[in-house]
Amino acid sequence: LFLDFALSQLRLAFAMAVLLVALNARWRAVSACLVLGASFIHSAAPLFIGMFLVVKWVERYGQDWPLHRLLLVAGATCLVLIFLLAFGRDALLLALGDRRAFAYTDSYGRASIMYVLFWIGVLFMQVVAGRDYLRRPDNLYAAMNVFLFVGLTFAGTYGSRFVAAAFPLVAASLLNLPPENRNLVLPVFIAFQVVQFLYWFAIVY
């Protein structure tokens, strides 16, 4: 997944790199310029920026929220994006004059249900980790990207780029899991990645 992202989606990879630099920029003017630039590099950048703004809003105003309210806000945000990408993407791209309209029609780039089962397990472990875990912005952002991938897969469209783009954050979020969750997820996660590398290099089929 990560190799495919790095080797075949260079514009989005570059946009994400620019956004990460913007996140750590010392001056707001520089950060704003980088965010604007990333938005022109790839059309998916505003989606990542939007989720980030929701996460920062939760960090600022939702520290005392119960778990169900936190999940409602994050889940509703992802469901809106899933609906937009699954059913309104081509209309939006046509309106923008983007040549990729209808490029992901049918099953192009779509992950299988069997493949996404692992990520459903990751998302489940993130949710059951509880409120304190999800109140951390990096953990919540990672979980939202996983949810977006899972939801888009079930909606029958291409969504693996969201997990790929957020892959470092997703991996870090697993290290932040409570010990009882982390000790179960990490070995499975490592084994899953090993199998993916073997498959990518055509060592196993």
C-alpha positions in Angstrom: 0.0 0.0 0.0 2.7 2.5 1.0 5.0 1.5 -1.9 2.2 1.9 -4.4 1.4 5.3 -2.9 5.0 6.4 -3.1 5.7 5.1 -6.6 2.4 5.7 -8.4 0.8 8.7 -6.7 3.6 11.2 -6.6 1.5 14.3 -6.8 -0.6 13.3 -3.7 2.6 12.2 -1.9 4.2 15.5 -2.7 1.0 17.4 -1.5 1.0 15.4 1.8 4.7 16.2 2.3 4.0 19.9 1.8 1.1 19.7 4.3 3.4 18.1 6.9 5.9 20.9 6.4 3.1 23.4 6.8 2.0 21.8 10.0 5.4 22.4 11.5 6.1 25.8 10.0 6.9 28.4 12.6 5.1 31.4 10.9 1.4 31.3 10.1 1.9 33.1 6.8 4.3 30.5 5.6 2.0 27.7 6.8 -1.0 29.3 5.0 1.0 29.6 1.7 2.1 26.0 1.9 -1.5 24.8 2.6 -2.7 26.8 -0.4 0.0 25.4 -2.6 -0.8 21.8 -1.6 -4.4 22.4 -2.6 -3.3 23.3 -6.1 -0.9 20.2 -6.3 -3.7 17.7 -5.7 -7.5 17.9 -5.5 -7.6 15.5 -2.5 -5.5 17.9 -0.4 -8.6 20.0 0.7 -10.1 16.7 2.1 -7.1 16.1 4.3 -7.1 19.8 5.3 -10.8 19.6 6.2 -10.3 16.5 8.4 -7.4 18.2 10.1 -9.5 21.3 10.9 -12.2 19.1 12.4 -9.6 17.3 14.5 -8.2 20.6 15.7 -11.7 21.8 16.5 -12.3 18.7 18.6 -9.0 19.2 20.3 -9.9 22.7 21.3 -13.6 22.3 22.2 -14.1 18.6 22.8 -11.8 17.7 25.6 -14.7 17.1 28.0 -17.0 15.4 25.4 -18.1 11.8 26.1 -16.9 9.2 23.7 -20.2 8.9 21.8 -20.2 12.6 21.0 -16.6 12.5 19.8 -17.4 9.5 17.6 -20.5 11.2 16.3 -18.6 14.3 15.1 -15.7 12.4 13.6 -18.0 9.7 12.0 -20.4 12.3 10.6 -17.5 14.2 9.0 -16.2 11.0 7.4 -19.7 9.9 6.2 -20.2 13.3 4.5 -16.8 12.8 2.7 -17.7 9.2 1.8 -21.0 10.3 0.3 -19.3 13.1 -1.6 -16.5 10.9 -3.0 -18.6 7.9 -3.8 -21.6 9.7 -5.4 -20.6 13.2 -6.2 -16.9 13.0 -7.1 -17.4 12.8 -10.9 -19.9 15.7 -11.0 -17.4 17.8 -8.9 -14.5 16.9 -11.2 -16.6 17.7 -14.3 -17.5 21.1 -12.8 -13.8 21.7 -12.2 -12.8 20.6 -15.7 -10.7 17.8 -14.3 -9.6 15.1 -16.8 -9.9 12.4 -14.2 -13.7 12.5 -14.1 -15.0 8.9 -14.4 -11.4 7.6 -14.1 -12.4 5.5 -11.1 -15.7 4.2 -12.5 -16.5 0.6 -11.7 -13.9 -1.3 -9.7 -10.7 0.6 -10.7 -8.4 0.8 -7.8 -11.0 -0.5 -5.3 -9.8 -2.7 -2.5 -11.5 -6.0 -1.9 -13.6 -6.7 1.2 -11.1 -9.3 2.3 -8.3 -6.8 2.2 -10.3 -4.2 4.1 -11.1 -6.6 6.9 -7.7 -6.0 8.5 -8.4 -2.2 8.5 -11.8 -2.8 10.1 -10.0 -4.6 12.9 -7.6 -1.6 13.3 -10.5 0.8 13.4 -12.3 -1.3 16.0 -9.2 -1.4 18.2 -8.9 2.4 17.9 -12.5 3.0 18.9 -12.5 0.6 21.9 -9.3 2.3 23.1 -11.6 4.9 24.5 -12.1 8.6 24.8 -8.6 9.4 26.2 -7.0 7.8 23.2 -9.2 9.4 20.6 -8.9 12.9 22.2 -5.3 13.0 20.9 -5.4 14.8 17.5 -3.0 12.4 15.8 -4.9 9.3 16.9 -8.3 10.8 15.9 -6.9 11.9 12.5 -5.5 8.4 11.8 -8.8 6.8 12.8 -10.8 9.1 10.5 -8.5 8.2 7.6 -9.0 4.5 8.2 -12.8 4.9 8.5 -12.7 6.8 5.2 -10.9 4.0 3.5 -13.3 1.4 4.9 -16.4 3.4 4.1 -15.3 4.1 0.5 -14.5 0.4 0.0 -18.1 -0.6 1.0 -19.4 2.3 -1.1 -17.7 0.6 -4.1 -15.1 3.2 -4.8 -11.3 3.8 -4.5 -10.2 4.9 -1.1 -6.9 3.2 -0.2 -5.1 6.5 -0.9 -6.4 7.9 2.4 -4.7 5.1 4.5 -1.6 5.3 2.3 -1.3 9.1 2.7 -1.8 8.9 6.5 0.2 5.7 6.8 2.9 7.2 9.1 0.2 8.6 11.4 -1.7 5.3 11.4 1.4 3.4 12.3 2.2 5.9 15.1 -1.4 5.7 16.4 -1.1 2.0 16.8 1.9 2.6 19.1 -0.3 4.9 21.1 -2.9 2.2 21.8 -3.3 1.0 25.4 -1.0 -2.0 26.0 -3.8 -4.6 25.9 -4.8 -3.4 22.4 -1.3 -2.6 21.2 0.1 -6.1 22.1 -2.6 -7.7 19.9 -2.6 -5.2 17.0 1.1 -4.6 16.4 2.2 -8.3 15.7 -0.8 -8.6 13.3 0.0 -5.3 11.7 3.7 -6.2 11.1 2.7 -9.6 9.7 0.2 -8.0 7.4 2.8 -5.5 6.1 5.3 -8.4 5.5 2.7 -10.3 3.4 2.0 -7.1 1.4 5.6 -6.6 0.6 6.0 -10.2 -0.4 2.9 -9.9 -2.7 4.1 -6.6 -4.1 7.5 -8.1 -5.1 5.7 -11.1 -6.6 7.3 -13.5 -4.1 3.9 -14.9 -3.1 0.6 -14.8 -5.0 
